[in-house]
Each structure stands twice: as structure tokens, then as C-alpha cells.
Amino acid sequence: MYIYADMVLLINFIMNSVILVLTAYAAGITFQWKRLLLASLMGGIYVLAGILPEMAMLYTIPGKLLASVIIISLAFGCKSLKITLILVGTFFIVSFILGGSVLGWLYFVQTGAPNGITHDIDLSWGNLAIGSVIALILILLLVKQMLGRMYRRQTLYKARIEYGGRAIEITGMLDTGNGLYSLLGHKPVVLLTCQASLRLLSSEAAEFLIRNSPGAWLANLDQCQDSAWLARIEIIPYQSVGSRNMILGFRPDSITVVTEYGLAQTANVLLGIYDGLFTGDRNCQALLHPALINGINMTKEAGICALPGR
């Protein structure tokens, strides 16, 4: 039997890349392509090293678990123990689904009855691609929904919003179903109640919001005397059940969320002024975008730990 090291490395590099991308998608986290491709290459080298008899210890159960943790850490960076365990578990689930899909497809297209005789399996690029597509569909339909149900909970976080030399402390609810982004710059949108917004804005901007009804905010912007605030305003279109609407939003200086892993701070966010109250908790003044917690466009202070409000 001949083993072509370059083909083994190439195939595993491609499949590892697919697995890691699907892992990131299923877990709902972001990644950097350089780190992910480096981790995929290391995974291919790990498989290639298993050909050598003296490297057999790498293929014991502890060796495989250690290799998985290393690959996950290379791909997504050093995370907390909890997040690392979730990523490793998701990595194995995706790997099992992908491997089973490819193998199932290969047996499906295999012609002829075995009759106790071993048949060769055509492990072609086309069959690998089709098996990967089947796995992708299964992950989209099953794994994403399962993880979504696990994460879809109403979790409260303390947050600090700064704008124009003023700052307010609020309690925000993480809304994992919030996929609202701004048109300019694709910034995640945090919905902030009007009452909380009045505490943050200047007297001129606050007076404008109070004097005009929410339905007239956009039409009467020329009446606002706060030119600095007007320069920060963006219109946020959104679609609700049976209708399309627009929200008045503005860019803050920064928002800092207190998570159980430390402080997550960003300026790349948009505040949408919400005329109403959020159901579920009277102390909630904002709906937080999941990007603020998952680390998109975030700078985390790892040395500061605090428990979020519940």
C-alpha cells in the first residue's frame, strides 16, 4: 500500500477547515481566517504523524482530546474553560456529522451487493464535496437549532453607555434572536428605551424627543437644536411581522458590558431609540445584540471578572 503524504495533508487540511468553519457557525462565534487555516494545517500534520508507528500514542483517547483542544485554541484563541469545552464538544459533533454524511453518501452511491466481499470505496473529490454539503444541511437544520434553544435565554447584563461626556448605567437583556445591523458599516444595533436615552442625551436632544411624538421624530429632525447629535444619527430599517418600519438611532462613544468573563467594550455599535418597555423584566432598559457578548468588534479586559446581573 502506498501513502501519498501530500494528498493526506491536503485532504485533511480541507476537511479540517470545513469542520472548523461549521464549528464556529454552530457555536455562534467569529473567527480569523489566518488562525483557522493554521489550525487546519496543524490538524493535517497531526493525521500525517499518525502514519509513524512511534507516534501511536497520539491516537489514544487522551491524545485525541488533547489534539482537539490544541486545534480549537489555535483556531479561536484562548477562551475560558466553559467556552473551550463548548467549542470542543461542538467540534466533535460537527466531525461526527460530517464523517457520517460522507461515509453514508459513499455507501449510497456504491453499486452492487457486497455478498460478504469487501468493495473499494471511491473517495473522490466530488463525493467528499457532496458529503460535506449533506453535513452542512444537517448542521443547519439540527445542530444550529439545538444550540439556539440552549442559548436562547433571557440573560441580564450590566452595561455602561458613554456619549458626549455623559454616561449611564443600565441593565440590558441579551437577545440572541437580535440580528439587527446598521446599513452603514454593518454595526450591531442595541435597542435602548427612550427614558434611558433621555438620561444620556443633551438637553436639546432630549427636549426634541419629548416635544415630538415618536412617529414624528424622523420627519422633524430639522427642529432639533443639537447639531452634534444630528451628526451621529443613523436611520435603522427593520421588519416586523407584517410591516416594515424605521428606528431613529445614534452612535455612542462606547458601550461596556459586564460579563462573567470580564468587560467587553466597543465603540462600533448603534443605539436605536425604542419607544416602549421591554417585556419580561421591568428593570431592563435595553436589548443587547449578541455580537456584544460573542466578541465581534470587541476588546475584552480579561483580567477583570464580574458576574452579570440576573
Secondary structure, DSSP 8 states (H G I E B T S, - for coil): ----HHHHHHHHHHHHHHHHHHHHHHHT----HHHHHHHHHHHHHHHHHTTSGGGGGGGSHHHHHHHHHHHHHHHH----HHHHHHHHHHHHHHHHHHHHHHHHHHHHH--S--TT--------HHHHHHHHHHHHHHIIIIIHHHHHHHH-S-EEEEEEEEETTEEEEEEEEE-TT---B-SSTT-BEEEEEHHHHHHHS-HHHHHHHHHS-GGGTTTTGGG---HHHHHHEEEEEEEETTEEEEEEEE--SEEEEEETTEEEEES--EEEEESS--TT-TT--EEE-HHHHHTTT-EEETT-------
